[in-house]
Structure formats: structure tokens, C-alpha cells
Amino acid sequence: MTDAATTVPTAERRRRVLPAVASYLPFLPAIVLLGGFFLVPLGIIVCYSFWEVVDYNVVHRWTLDNYHYFFSVTAYVRTMWATLWVSLVATGITLGLAFPFAYWLSRYVPRRLRAPLLVLAVVPFWTSYLLRVYSWLTILGQKGLLNRFLQWTGMTHHPIGLFLYDRSAVILVLIYLYFPFAALTLYSSIERFDWDQLRAAMDLGATPFGAIRRILVPQIRPGIVTAVIFVFIPILGEYLTPQIVGGTGGVMIGNLVVNFFQAAEYTRGAAVSLLIAIFILLMLVLFRRSLSTREAYGG
Amino acid sequence: MAADVEILSRRGRVTRLALAVYGTLIYVFLFGPIVLLVLFSFNANRYGTFPVTAWTLKWYRAAVSDYQIHDAVATTLKVAGEVTAISVVVGTTAAFPLVRSRLRWRDGVRVGLVLPIMIPGLLIGVSLLVLFTGPLHWQLSPQTAVIGQSVYTTPFVILLVSARLQGFDRALERAAADLGANAFNRLRFVVLPLILPAIIAGALLAFTLSLDEFIITYFLIGTNITLPIFIYTQIKFGITPEVNALASMLLAASLLVLALAFALPQVIRASRRAVRFGTGRRAARITA
């Protein structure tokens, strides 16, 4: 191919290259939009995180001060670890809840009911994210369902703020938010599984759980990895949930970013944003082998 | 599956029952909060929660007559319309070379194009804020919010349309070319009608996502407000029945658009099939 290309006369080559270039031309609007307003700004964020602010102006002087500052404040570092912890726990529980659900849907539910039940489980994912967080206030809030119930049963006389404004409330709501996505992803890979294999394993003496763990789980690993990544990543950058139900105890790294930017400390905010981006990149690189975007978005 | 039923031991039946109960509980978990929210929006009690004192529509009336909400609705719809137009045009054009041109790193390009979906919206928001206020010196306005939202919605259109193009039989285009159709006519009368369902689904999806988008808009819209931002500023101080009513209407709106996104492409496909089938039968009758 390369030999042939070098010996082709220029006119001939142009005739071959031009249509090829023309066939890439429709990418142009997407390159302008996603290049100019997605990649370039991310690049600027990277630069900002290594620049400094003098008198509210960003000065192009390279420094590690923003990072030094972040890691010198114990509260920030603790928030970073807490964010990773919350992401891990919420992702773990979400998948733990979604797996039996997907298993039930693909194995025990009659075929004609599967699609409607799956759609029913996924519908909340496409409704307003903000409203789904808000809806928990009616349950967990000061005058929420839980407090009303406890007062009614006489277990407490005063409403307790215990259910709201701490880390466990954040985790609960995150599980609620991302369950549909995990269920959909796991279901679409379990659906293709041949159940005879499980039966064969059990005929050969495997326990039901042993058979699931050693036969089913390895085969749906790409689906599991995809679900883990696409639940974990958005949680890392979560802002609204900790803001609305988290209070001071549930602060996550995304809230730090917003606080910095609202205080016009752009370079420090950029450094924290870059930390989030680095964690995401690490996840993607770590799992790139078994990751499948097709699984996630049907693309 | 029928054989399964016979083999089912007592333990199998218990498992089946336990999982069915579990599945039901999951649906209660998923819809409980939403149902409660809608329920409380009809509750006369002004705390927006239990107890239900009487049923009323007054919160809906209050929400509908609030001029701040009118402004927010107008801005939200304008932004959503522009976002939809941009993402449909940019997404559909990008889907063609993604599927059809000879790309060496097709999977890489695909991942690159859908990267904005994987990155948290927060990062898109702050990075664009820095670009607009820093190097570009642009005033924040609904237009800057439109750009930010389009970055996030366009990949969804790319995914939907490219999936449809993938299953596209190119023999149809060659046939049209043999019959004398030029490139424009092939696109206009053969390709576009066939991928229209995906484009419509993409448009409706982009519209819904834009209606509900919060974090990118929050950073980029400046002093204007959209509905999600209005709701956010209200709920900082707890639950109010007006917001419950507003939230219920917004939920209903996005469910409606979603239902359209799922149903319309199928209706179009079905009607086209019916037309084809009808003409086929008529042709058969004539030849007979």
C-alpha cells in the first residue's frame, strides 16, 4: 500500500485524497463545538491550575502553589478522601442492589414483561436529576415522612435532623440516582447469558451461588466494569446531591470546586477540577480493556 | 424455560418468590419519592409534607401565575430550542463520517466524540466559565449556556444517529444513483427519511436533557434563570408546596417528551411500513 502510494502521480493521488478529505468534512461542526468548547477549555483548566492569581488577575507564571495549598489544608484533603470513599461505597451498594434485580428480570420474569419492566426501571434516570434529589427532602427532611412517622409512633417528640445533612443521606440518594443506570447496564449483559451453563454447573455439583460467581459473573465482566465506571465517575464530580441533602457533613470535592470558583479563586478551583479529572482518567485507563461504550449507550 | 418450571425444587420456588418481592421493593424505592412529591403537590397543608389536610389545586394556580416562573419557563424553552437545533445539526453531520468514512481509529474517535457524556457536567461548566470569562471576555448570557449544554447533548445525538446509520443498507443509495439521483437527492429522498426516527429521538432527548440541565447552566447563564435554577434557589430553604407543584409539572413535561421520543420513531416506522405494505398489495392486485 505504501509502495503503491509513493509511485502514484500527483494528479492521481489528489483525486484519491480529495474525496477522502471531503468525507471527513462533516466532522467540522463537531470539531468546532467539541474541540473549541470542550477540549480547549479543559486545556485551559490544566494551565490555570499551574498559574497563580495576583490581585484577582490570573498571572501566567508556572507554579505548584495551587496544589500545595490544597494539600496543606486538612479539611480539603479529608474531603477528597471522603469523596473517594462515598463514591466507592455508593457504587458498591448500587451494583449490589442492581445485580439481583437484573438477574431476576432476565431469568424469572416472563419474556413479554421484560421490556416494559426494564423501561419502567430506567424512566426515572431520564427525568429531572434535580427533582429526584429534591424528592428525598419530602422523606428525609425536618418535616419529612420519616420524622412524621417517628413522631406519630411516639419514638421521638421533636423532629430529628439525623436523616438529613450527613454523609449517609448523600450515599442513599446517590444510590437512588444511579440505580437505573446500573440495572440497565447489567441487564443488557446478563440478557445474553445462556442459562444452560448455570444448570450444567449445578448438575456437576456447584452450589447456586458458586455457579453464579464462577460461571455467570466472569462472562458479564465487561457489563460490570462499564456499570462501575459510569456510576463511579459522575459521583466523583457530584455537586447537587451533597449540596441539597449533605449539609456540612456531606461535603464532596465537587462542592469545593464550586466554592473556589464562586470565590473567584479560579486557579485553585482549576487545580481541584484537575484532581477530579485525574481520578477519572485513572479509572478509564485502569479498566480500558474491559470497558465497552456500546454496553453503556448502545452506540 | 418450561422445563425450568418442572425442575424447580422448593428452594427454586422460594428463590423465585424472594426475587419477585425484591424486584417489587426496588420499584417502590424508585418511584416512592416521586409519587410522594406529586401527592404533596395536591396537599393543602402549606409545609408541603404530611399530614394531608385537604386536596387542592391552589399550589398549581400559584405556580402558574408566578411571573418569576414565567420568565424562567421562557428562558428554559428558548435555551432548549437552540440546544436542540445545534445538537441535531452538529450530531447528525458528525454521525456520517463516523460510520462511513475510512477512519483508522474509529473506536478512538467515537470515544472522543462521546467523552463529554463521561465527564461530570461540573467540569464542563467550570472549564467553559474560565474560557468565556478569561481568554474570550464574553458576557455570560443564555447563549453561553446554550453552548455549554450543546457540548453535553450533541454526543447523545451522535450515538443515536450513528447507530441508525450503521444498520443502513447502502444498496438503497446505489440503486437511487443508478436511477439518476444526484448526491443531494439521494440524501434528501433516501437517506434522511430512513434515519429520521433516530434524528427525532435525538432531538427530543436533547430537548429533555436541556430542560433538566442544572450544573452547566448554573455556571454559564449569568444573571438569567432557567427552571431548574429557579427550583434550586427555592429549595435551599426546604420544601414548599409551590415547588412541589412546579416539580410535578416539570416531571410530567419530561415524561411526555420522553414518551414521544420512544413512541414517535416507532409510529413513523410503522406508518411507513403500512404505506409500503398497502402499495405492495395494491400492486399485487393490479398485476392479478
Interface residues (C-beta under 8 A of the other chain):
Chain A: A20 S23 Y24 L25 P26 F27 L28 P29 A30 L33 L34 F37 F38 V40 P41 L42 I44 I45 Y48 V58 L97 P100 F101 Y103 W104 L105 Y108 V109 L117 V119 L120 A121 V123 P124 W126 T127 S128 Y129 L130 L131 R132 Y134 S135 W136 L137 T138 I139 G141 Q142 K143 G144 L145 R148 Y176 F179 P180 A183 W195 P208 F230 I233 P234 L236 G237 E238 Y239 L240 I244 G254 V257 V258 F261 Y266 G269 A270 S273 I276 A277 I280 L284 T293 Y297 G298 G299
Chain B: D4 T15 R16 L19 A20 Y22 G23 I26 Y27 F29 L30 F31 G32 P33 I34 L36 L37 F40 Y47 G48 T49 F50 P51 I86 V89 V90 G91 T93 A94 F96 P97 L98 R100 S101 R102 R110 V111 G112 L113 V114 L115 P116 I117 M118 I119 P120 G121 L122 L123 I124 V126 S127 L128 L129 V130 L131 G134 P135 I147 G148 S150 V151 T154 P155 I158 L159 S162 A163 T208 L211 D212 F214 I215 F219 P228 I231 Y232 I235 G238 I239 V243 N244 A247 L250 L251 S254 L255 L258 F262
